[in-house]
């Protein structure tokens, strides 16, 4: 939970922020404000869930601030910490929805307990707010997107049979295992050079129009119309009768041709379609989709404005078999640094393809496949392939150097090790650079008040990440390290004979009495005793 402290008395504000062990209770002090106007700015920037609020403040008092906050965020928890025991103040505060009214001087334990109570109450209210009606409404709104993602996942072969059964039931889709399906992929043809109404920039709009026309045209048919990741349109026909497969495909071809004619009539631009070559079960949707995509690719030879059925001569059985699940598993293993899992997944990918390759053409296809797979994963991280691969980079652009299956496999295994080593090196370099910057800030600005939130803002990162990184690299919490450096600096300054007031100012303390208490608590002696 995030806490904002609003108190005009500087000493008390600092004491509230620093003397109570908030971090031990998962409470993060995200800001401190000295008046209501400053608090409004910080609330908009930091989005706290709990506010510890004084009433009597300059520019905007606490009750005015509480009134404004209640109108904008009904879930915000406000705890008043005031020196006024007048009943009217307390009554107004409670009417404004203030959770609790504490009187100064309240003890640290009482304040901490009240804030923790507010955190628990907020969690409970938020859980209650997300009730069944709202969840159903959100489900209804997101259902078309969930259905689209699920069906496209089926086409890409992402799910096991039991996952298809479970997910289709959850999404209330009828995908009986015994029924048959066919897939048609439709795409706008490239815009010709002489076209004046549209340009390449309008292609996303045209793809959207294609999808809308398709849905309207096929609304009476037993099918699903979805979008692929590139914006194209995919139709999954659901065939439940006992009609012969060749007749069913003949009807789908005729329907697709009529659809393309409708698209051309509406947009005065052509589209083409690829049609799967057979009727398959739901577990075969990946093969149906692959066939439809391959059929569509033949428009580069056959021309545009065509419905193209898949034919076996368009591709032989030994063609590259894609394994999107294994590719994703390899990518995840590399990103999470699991060397053994990455090596195991690579072996599975290898066994599913390259091991069965029997001709030079097959091997070349798989070399291109594995090479592009690693290039894609490396470049996704923003890394230069040559720097990651090192001496093995030569194999990415000169495949003739790879002359045996074992040699290729060992190259790929080395690439896994190179990826993981480079990732580890980058992590260490990044962490070291950030921590070095922070340590420099502490030393150069030791005469200023310094908080983790302020440093995080300057480095454009969130304070939780910075806190964990700092402790991981230095073994100390940021506040502990800053306090140590300030106390060591103060002690050294005092030993040189500098006045207590000047020593306090040199390490960022404007309140000498507060500095004296902190110094004594840390060193066990007063600043004056060290100076003398």
N, C-alpha and C positions, 0 to 999 in steps of 0.2 A: 504494500500500500504506500502511496505517496502522500507526504505530509507537508503543508505550508504553514510557517509560523508568521503571524502578523502581530507585531508588538512594537510600540514606539520607543520603549526603554531599551537602549542598546545592550546594557549589561544583562538584563533579564533575557532578552532575545538570544544572545550568544549562549547564555547558560542553558536555556531550553534546548538549543540546537546541539550543544556539545557535551553536556553533563549527563544526559539521559541515554542509556545504551539502546538507541532505536534499532541499530542494525542487527542486534541479537534477536529481535522480534519481527524481522522482515518489514520494518517501517523505514522508509527512506525520506529524509528531509530534503525536498527538492528545491526549497527556496526560503528566503527570509525577507519580510517586508516591514517597513517602518510606518506605513500609513495605508489607508484604504485604496487610494489611487494606484499606488505601487503594487498593492496586492492584486488588483484587477489585471494589471499587465502580466504579472507572474502567473496568475491563474490561467489566462489565455495561452501562455507560452508553455507552462509545465503540466497543466491538467491534473492538479492534485485531487485525491479522493477525500482527504480529511484536512480541515483547517483549524488551527489553534488560534483563537481570535481575541484580541483586546478590544474593549469598547471605546475608551476615551483615547482618540488619536487625532492628529492634525489632518487637515485637508478633507478627509472623509472618515467619519466615526464608524465603529464596528457594527452598529445596528443598521445604518444605511447600507453598508457593504453586505450584510447578511440578507437584507431585503432584496437587493439586486441579484445576489447569487441564488436565492430561493426561486426566483422567477426563471432563471436560465438553466439550473441543474437541480432538480428535486432530489437527486440521490446524494448530493454533496453533504458530507457530515461536518457540522460546525460545532466546535466546542469553545465556549466562552471562558476566558480566564481574565477576570476583572477584579479591580480593587473596590468596586461599588457594591455594597450589600443592600442597596435600596430595592425594595420589592418590585417597584415599577420597572426598573431595568430588567430584572429577571423575568417578569411577566411578559414584557415586550419581546425579549429574546426567545422565550418559549413559544410565543405566538408566531414568530417567524420561522419556527421549525428547528431552532437550535437544540441540539441533542442534550447538552448538559451545560450547567452554569457553575463554574468553579470560582471560588474566591481566593484572591491572593492573600497571603503567600501559600499556595498549595504545594504540597510536597512532590518530589519527583515520582515517587511510586504511585501517588494518586493520579497524577497527570498521565503517566504511562498506562496505568490501568484503564483510564477513561478512553485514551486513544485506541487501545487494543479492543475495548468494548465497541467503539465506533466501527472499527475494521470488521469485527465479526457481524455486527448488525448490517453493515453495508453488503457483505457477502450474502447474507440471508435474504435481504431485499432484492438483490440482483437475481438470485436464483428464483425467487418467487415471481419476479417480473417476467422472466422468460417462461411463461406458462404454456399450457398445451395449445391454446388457441393461436398464440403468436407463432409457436413452432410449426403448427399446421399451415399457417399462412405463408411462412417462409418456405416451407417444403413445397407448397403449391407454386410459389413464384419461381423457385429454382428447379422444379421438376423437369421442364423442357431441356435445360442445360445439362442436368444429370443424365437424362435419357440419351441426349446427343453424345455425351462423353462415354457413356457405357457402350452404346452401339458401335461407336468408332473404335473403342477399345477391343470389341469383339472382332471387328474387321482387321485390326492390326495384330490379332493373335495374342493379346495381353492376358487373357484369362484362361484358367483351367476350367474344365467342364463343371465342377462343383461351384466355382465362382460365378459362372454364367447363370446357373440355376438359382443361386442365392440372390444375386444382384437383380436378376429379372423379376423375381418375386417381390423384392423390396421396392422396386420401381413400378410394380403392378403392370409389367409387360408380359404378354402371352408369347412365349418362345418355346413351344412344346418341342421336346427332343425328337419326336417322331415326324415332325413336319419338315418341309423342304423350303429352301430359300434361294434367291438369285440376287445378284448385285449388279447395279448399273452405276458407273461413274460418269458424271456430266461436267463439262468444263467449257467456258467461253473460249472461242477460237481467238488467236491473236488479232489485234486491231490492225487493219490494213493501213498502208501509208497514205492512201487517199481519203481516209475517213476524217471528216471535219467536225462531227458532232462530239466525238469522244477521243480521248488520248489514253496513254498507258496509266496516267494518274487516276483515271476513272474506273480502272479494272475492278477494284474492290466493290464499288457501287454496282457495277454490272454483274459481278458474282452474286451479290446480295439479291439483285433483281432476278437472276436466274433461279436462285433458291425459292424465291417467293412464287414465281410463275410455276415452278415444278410442284410445289405444295398445293397450289390451287388446281392445277391440271389433274393431279393424282389423288385428290381428296376422296374420291369414291372407291379408290383401289385399296386392296389390303397390302399396305406397305408403310415403311417409315422413310421420311426424307430428312437427312441430316447434313451437316457441314463438316468437311474435313479441315485439318489445321491450316491448309493453304487457301481456304475460302471456297473451294469447289463444292459441288453438290453430289451426294451419294444417295442412291435409292436402294433400299433393301426390300425386295418383294417377298411376301409371306404366302406360301402356297399350301393350302390345307386339304385340297381335294385329291382325288385319285387320277387326275388328268395326266396323260402321258407327258414325259419330260420334254420331248421334242415339240409337242404342241404348245406346252406352257412357255417354252423359250421363244417359239415363233410369235406368240401373242405379245410377249415382253418386247421383242424386237420391233413389232409393228407399233406398239404403244410408245416406244422410245422415239421412233421416227416421227410420229405424230407430235410428240412433245417438242422435238427440235424444230418442227415446222411452226409450232405455236410460238416458240422463243423467237424465231426469226421474224415472225409477223409482228410481235410486240415490240421488239427492240430494233428491228431492222439490222441486226447483227447475227452472225452464225455462232452456233455452239456444236460441239461434237460429244459423242458418248461412247464408252467402252462397256461391253456386256459380257458377263461371265459365261463360260462355255458349258456349264452343267448346273443342275440343281443339287444343292448340298444341304447337309444337316447344319445345325447351328454351330457345331464345333468346327465346321469347315468354312466358316465365313472368311477367315484369313486367306484361304486359297481362292475363294470366289472373288474377293476384293483384289488380290494380286492379279488374277486373270483379267478382271475388268480394267485395271490400271494398265496392264501390258497391251490390251486391245486398244485402249485410248491412245497410247503412245504411237500406234501405227498411223495416226492421222498425218504424221510428218511425211509418210510415203504415199498414203492414199488420198490425202487432201482433207478439206474441212467440210463442216456441215454434214457429218456422217454419223450413223449409228453403227459401230463396228463390233461384231461378235468375236469372241476369242476363238482362235483356232490353234490346234496343237502345233501346226507348222510355224506359228508365231514364236514359239519357244520350246526347246526340248526339255525333257524331264531333268536333265543334269544341271539345269540352270541354278544360279545362286539361291539358296534357301535362307531367307532372313530370319533372325531369331531376336525380335525386339525385347522379349523378356530377359534373355541372357545379356544382350547389349546393355540394358538398363542396370542389371545386377552388377556387371563389370564396372560401369560408371560409378555406381554407388559405392562399391568396394574401394575403388581408387580414391574417391572424394573423402571417404571416412578412414582411409589409411589401413585397410584390412588386406595386408599383403597375401596371406594364405587364401582368403576368399577370392581375391582378384585372380590369383593363379589358378584356382580351381575352376572359376567361371570361364577363364580363357581356354582351359582344357576342354570344357564342355562345348564352347563355341567351335573349337578346332575339330572335335569329334563329329559335330553336326554337319561339317562342310568339308574342310580341307583334307581330312583323312581319307575321304572317299573320292577325292579328285583323281582322275585317271589320265587326263590329257593335259598338254601344255596350256591350252586355252582355259581349262578349268582352274589350273593353278594360278594363272595370271589374273583371272577374275577374283580369286580369293585373296591374292596378294593386294590387289587394289582395294578390296573390301576391308581387310584388316588394317591396311595403311590408312585409309580414309577414316576408319573408326577411331584410331588413335589420334590422328590429326584433329578430328572434330572434338574429341574430349579435351585435348591439350589447349586448343584455341578457345574452347568454351571458358577456360579459366583466364584467358587473356595472356597466355604465355607463348613465347616464340618456340616453335617446334624444334628448330635447330639447337637452341640453347638447352632444351630438355633432353633431346636425343643424344647430343654429343657426337661421338664417333659413329654411332648407328644411324645418324641422319642420312648418310649416303644411300641407304636402302629405300628411303622414301621417294627418291627421284631417279634411282638407277636400279630397277628390279632385276636386271640381268646379273647382278652380283649375287642374287639368291638362286642357288642351283639345286637345292635339295629340300625336302620337306622338313627334315630335322633342323637344318640351318634356319629356315623361316620360323619354325616354332621357337627356337632359342632366341632369335631376334625379338620376337614378340614378348617373350619372358623378360628379356633385358629391358624392354620398353616399360614394363610394369614397374621394375625396380627403379628405373630412371625417373618415372613419373612420381613415385612415392618419395624418392630422395629429393627431388626438386621441390615438391610440395612442403616437405619438412624444412628444407633450407629457407624457403620463402616465409614460412610461419615464424621461424626463429629471427630472421632479418627484420620482419615487420614488427614483431614484439619488441625486439631490442631497440629499434628506432623510436617507437612510441615512448617506451620507458625512459630512454635517454632524453627525449624532449621534455618529459614531465620533470625529471630530476633537474634539468637545466632551469626550468621555470621556477622550481622551488628555491634553488640557490639564487637566482637573479632577482626574485621578487619576494624574498623572505621577509622584507619589511612591510609586506601587504597581507591583508587577510586573504587566506587561500582555502577554498573548499573544493571538494571533488567535483561538485556540480559545475562550478565555474570553469575548472580545467577541462572537463568533458565538453562543455559548450564551446570552448576555444578550439578544441581539437575536432569538433563536429562528430562526436561519438556519444553514445548514451552512457550515463554514469555507472550503470550496473556492469556493463562490459568492461569499462575502464577499471572499476574496483577489483573485479576478478582478475584481470590481466596484471594489474600492479601487484596484487598479493601473490600471484603465481610466480612472477619474475623476481620479486624482492623478498618474499616471505613475510611481508608486513602489510597491514592495512594502510591506505593512503594517509588517513588522519593521524595514525600512530607515527608514521615516518615524518610528516610535517611537524608534529609536536616535538619529536626528538631533535630534528634539525634546528628548530626555533630555540629549544632549551639549551642545546649545545652552543649555539651562536650567542645566546644571551649570557651564558656563563662565561664564555671566552671574553665577551665585551666587558662584563663587570670586573673580571680579573685584571683588565687593563686600567681600571680606575674610573670608568665611565659612570655617570650618575644613573641611578635606578630608572628615572624617568626616560633618559635617553636610550638605555638598554632595552626598555620595553618598546619604545618607538622603533628601534632598529629591527625588531622581530615582529612588528605588525600589531602590537597591543597599544591601543589608545587609552585604555583604562588601567592605570598603574596598580590600583588595588586588586583588580581581577588578575593582572599579570603576576602580582606577588603571590596570590593564592595558587595559581597554576604552577609557578616556579617552585614554591615550597612543597606542593604535592609531588612534583616530579623529582626534585633533588633532596628533599628532606630538610632543607635550610632556606632561609629567606634570602632574597637578592642582596639585602644590606650586609648580611653576614658574609656572603661570598665576596662582596666588594671590599669589605674591611679585612 
